[in-house]
Amino acid sequence: MKLVSVNCGLPREVAWRGGTVTTSIYKEPVEGRVALRMFNLDGDRQSDLTVHGGKDKAVYCYPVEYYEYWHAELPGQTLAYGSFGENFTVEGLAQTSLAEDSIHIGDRFSIGDAEVVVTQPRLPCYKLALRFDSDDIVKRFLNSRRSGFYVAVSREGEVRAGDTVTALSHDPDSVPIAEIIRLYVAKRYGAEDARQARRAMAVEALPGDWKTYFQEKLDRLGM
């Protein structure tokens, strides 16, 4: 597995539907070694800290293999690395056609001098629509099942494009990224869904707001 590209971006104001929006979704590849710190990469900042950033969303990872899919889905778009707002464009994470089926919450990896732990999937917001000037890209992105995922930094260090990504540990009792997304979008739960939601809630690396979401959903469904 390999880190293909390290992508950073600072907040900028962009015209959007008659107003302006501050966003950091525009990421560009950077050269050389970059310090990965507890909340982000040097040279990278999140704009709206109410929904982005924080230690559980320090870095957003996206498989390079998905670019072929999006080239077919978005003809005419220029898709340089970082186009989906990812900090790390990564290669070789998927054991099946989709990395989200094999990457689990709590999986740990070393990259360069740093170590990271998988925390949650990416849920697209309207800023992806802004980035691609497309009203339907958010729905298409979610339906594609190619969400990518966030990681927290368990050990700070330096990273650069070309670094090896090494799996350090995997919790066999954890839940894959794809299952978290499925449980999130499902309108109703069966008994097995409820069991999986509780299994996800038991994983230490899953952030508290996700655990609260699943517990409130179980409560609403009387489960």
C-alpha positions as CSV (number, residue, x, y, z in Angstrom):
1,M,0.0,0.0,0.0
2,K,1.3,3.5,-0.8
3,L,0.6,7.1,-0.2
4,V,0.3,8.4,-3.8
5,S,-0.3,12.1,-3.0
6,V,-0.4,14.5,0.0
7,N,-2.9,17.3,-0.6
8,C,-3.4,20.5,1.3
9,G,-5.5,23.6,1.1
10,L,-6.3,26.7,3.0
11,P,-9.7,28.3,3.4
12,R,-10.9,30.4,0.5
13,E,-14.0,32.4,-0.3
14,V,-16.0,31.1,-3.3
15,A,-19.0,32.5,-5.0
16,W,-22.0,30.2,-4.5
17,R,-25.7,30.8,-5.3
18,G,-25.6,34.6,-5.0
19,G,-23.4,34.7,-2.0
20,T,-20.0,33.6,-0.8
21,V,-18.9,30.4,1.0
22,T,-15.7,29.8,2.9
23,T,-14.3,26.4,2.1
24,S,-11.2,24.3,2.2
25,I,-12.3,21.6,-0.2
26,Y,-9.9,22.8,-2.8
27,K,-6.8,20.7,-2.1
28,E,-3.6,20.5,-4.2
29,P,-0.7,18.0,-4.1
30,V,2.4,19.2,-2.2
31,E,6.0,18.2,-2.6
32,G,8.4,17.0,0.0
33,R,7.9,16.0,3.6
34,V,4.9,17.4,5.5
35,A,4.3,17.4,9.2
36,L,1.2,15.5,10.2
37,R,-0.1,16.8,13.5
38,M,-2.9,15.9,15.8
39,F,-5.5,18.1,14.0
40,N,-4.2,18.4,10.4
41,L,-1.3,18.6,8.1
42,D,1.0,21.6,8.1
43,G,-0.4,23.8,5.3
44,D,-3.9,22.5,5.5
45,R,-6.8,24.0,7.4
46,Q,-10.5,23.2,7.8
47,S,-13.0,26.1,7.3
48,D,-16.1,25.1,9.3
49,L,-14.9,23.4,12.5
50,T,-18.5,22.6,13.5
51,V,-18.6,19.8,10.9
52,H,-15.0,19.4,9.7
53,G,-11.7,18.9,11.4
54,G,-11.0,18.0,15.0
55,K,-8.9,15.1,16.1
56,D,-11.3,12.5,14.7
57,K,-11.2,14.1,11.3
58,A,-7.6,15.1,11.1
59,V,-7.0,13.6,7.7
60,Y,-9.3,12.5,4.9
61,C,-8.2,9.5,2.9
62,Y,-9.4,8.5,-0.6
63,P,-8.4,5.6,-2.8
64,V,-6.6,6.5,-6.0
65,E,-8.4,3.5,-7.7
66,Y,-11.7,5.4,-7.5
67,Y,-10.5,8.1,-9.9
68,E,-11.0,5.8,-12.8
69,Y,-14.7,5.4,-11.8
70,W,-15.2,9.2,-11.5
71,H,-13.5,9.9,-14.8
72,A,-16.2,7.8,-16.4
73,E,-18.9,9.3,-14.2
74,L,-17.8,12.9,-14.7
75,P,-16.6,13.3,-18.3
76,G,-15.0,16.7,-19.0
77,Q,-14.0,17.2,-15.4
78,T,-10.3,17.7,-14.6
79,L,-9.6,15.3,-11.7
80,A,-6.2,16.0,-10.2
81,Y,-5.4,14.3,-6.9
82,G,-7.1,16.1,-4.1
83,S,-10.2,16.7,-6.2
84,F,-12.6,15.1,-3.7
85,G,-11.1,17.2,-0.8
86,E,-8.9,14.3,0.3
87,N,-5.6,14.9,2.1
88,F,-4.2,11.5,1.4
89,T,-4.7,9.8,-2.0
90,V,-3.9,6.2,-1.2
91,E,-3.2,3.1,-3.3
92,G,-3.8,-0.6,-2.5
93,L,-6.1,-0.3,0.5
94,A,-8.9,-2.3,-1.0
95,Q,-9.0,-6.1,-0.6
96,T,-12.1,-6.1,-2.7
97,S,-13.4,-3.7,-5.3
98,L,-14.3,-1.2,-2.6
99,A,-11.9,-0.2,0.2
100,E,-14.9,0.6,2.4
101,D,-15.7,-3.2,2.6
102,S,-12.3,-4.1,4.0
103,I,-11.3,-1.0,6.0
104,H,-12.7,-1.1,9.5
105,I,-13.2,1.5,12.2
106,G,-10.2,1.2,14.5
107,D,-7.8,-0.1,11.9
108,R,-4.3,1.3,12.5
109,F,-1.7,2.2,9.9
110,S,1.8,3.7,9.8
111,I,2.6,6.3,7.1
112,G,6.1,7.8,7.1
113,D,6.9,8.6,10.7
114,A,3.3,8.9,11.7
115,E,0.6,6.5,12.8
116,V,-3.1,6.9,12.2
117,V,-6.4,5.1,13.2
118,V,-9.6,4.9,11.1
119,T,-12.5,6.7,12.7
120,Q,-15.4,7.2,10.4
121,P,-16.6,7.5,6.8
122,R,-16.9,10.8,4.9
123,L,-20.4,12.1,4.5
124,P,-20.5,14.6,1.6
125,C,-22.0,18.0,2.1
126,Y,-23.0,20.8,-0.2
127,K,-19.4,21.9,-0.6
128,L,-18.8,18.9,-2.8
129,A,-21.5,20.3,-5.1
130,L,-19.8,23.7,-5.0
131,R,-16.5,22.0,-5.9
132,F,-17.9,20.3,-8.9
133,D,-20.6,22.8,-9.7
134,S,-23.1,20.0,-9.7
135,D,-26.3,19.8,-7.7
136,D,-26.5,16.0,-7.8
137,I,-22.9,15.1,-7.0
138,V,-23.6,14.7,-3.3
139,K,-26.3,12.1,-3.9
140,R,-24.1,10.4,-6.5
141,F,-21.1,10.4,-4.3
142,L,-23.0,8.7,-1.4
143,N,-24.7,6.2,-3.7
144,S,-21.4,5.3,-5.3
145,R,-20.4,3.7,-1.9
146,R,-16.9,5.3,-2.5
147,S,-16.9,7.5,0.5
148,G,-13.3,7.3,1.7
149,F,-12.7,7.7,5.4
150,Y,-11.2,9.9,8.1
151,V,-8.3,9.0,10.4
152,A,-7.2,10.4,13.7
153,V,-3.4,10.8,14.4
154,S,-2.2,8.5,17.1
155,R,1.5,9.5,16.5
156,E,2.6,12.7,14.9
157,G,5.3,12.5,12.3
158,E,6.3,13.5,8.8
159,V,4.8,12.1,5.6
160,R,5.4,12.5,1.9
161,A,4.0,11.1,-1.4
162,G,5.5,7.7,-2.1
163,D,5.6,6.6,1.6
164,T,4.5,3.0,2.3
165,V,1.2,2.6,4.1
166,T,1.6,-0.3,6.5
167,A,-1.3,-2.0,8.4
168,L,-0.4,-2.2,12.1
169,S,-3.5,-3.7,13.7
170,H,-7.1,-4.7,12.9
171,D,-9.9,-5.4,15.4
172,P,-11.9,-8.4,14.1
173,D,-14.9,-7.3,16.2
174,S,-15.1,-4.0,14.5
175,V,-17.3,-2.8,11.7
176,P,-16.3,-1.9,8.1
177,I,-16.8,1.6,6.8
178,A,-19.4,0.4,4.3
179,E,-21.5,-1.0,7.2
180,I,-21.4,2.3,9.0
181,I,-22.7,4.1,5.9
182,R,-25.4,1.5,5.3
183,L,-26.6,1.8,8.9
184,Y,-26.6,5.6,8.6
185,V,-28.8,5.7,5.5
186,A,-31.2,2.9,6.4
187,K,-34.6,4.2,7.3
188,R,-35.6,1.1,9.3
189,Y,-33.6,-1.6,11.2
190,G,-34.2,-5.3,11.5
191,A,-32.8,-7.3,14.4
192,E,-29.5,-7.8,12.7
193,D,-29.2,-4.1,11.9
194,A,-29.7,-3.2,15.5
195,R,-27.1,-5.8,16.5
196,Q,-24.6,-4.3,14.0
197,A,-25.3,-0.7,15.3
198,R,-24.6,-1.8,18.9
199,R,-21.5,-3.5,17.7
200,A,-20.3,-0.3,16.0
201,M,-21.1,1.7,19.2
202,A,-18.8,-0.6,21.1
203,V,-15.8,0.3,19.0
204,E,-13.6,2.7,20.9
205,A,-12.4,4.5,17.8
206,L,-15.9,5.5,16.6
207,P,-16.4,9.1,17.6
208,G,-19.0,10.0,20.2
209,D,-21.4,11.8,17.8
210,W,-21.7,8.7,15.7
211,K,-22.5,6.6,18.8
212,T,-25.1,9.1,19.9
213,Y,-26.6,9.1,16.4
214,F,-27.0,5.3,16.4
215,Q,-28.3,5.2,20.0
216,E,-31.0,7.8,19.2
217,K,-31.9,5.9,16.0
218,L,-32.3,2.7,18.0
219,D,-34.4,4.6,20.5
220,R,-36.7,6.1,17.8
221,L,-37.2,2.6,16.3
222,G,-38.0,1.2,19.7
223,M,-35.0,-1.2,19.6
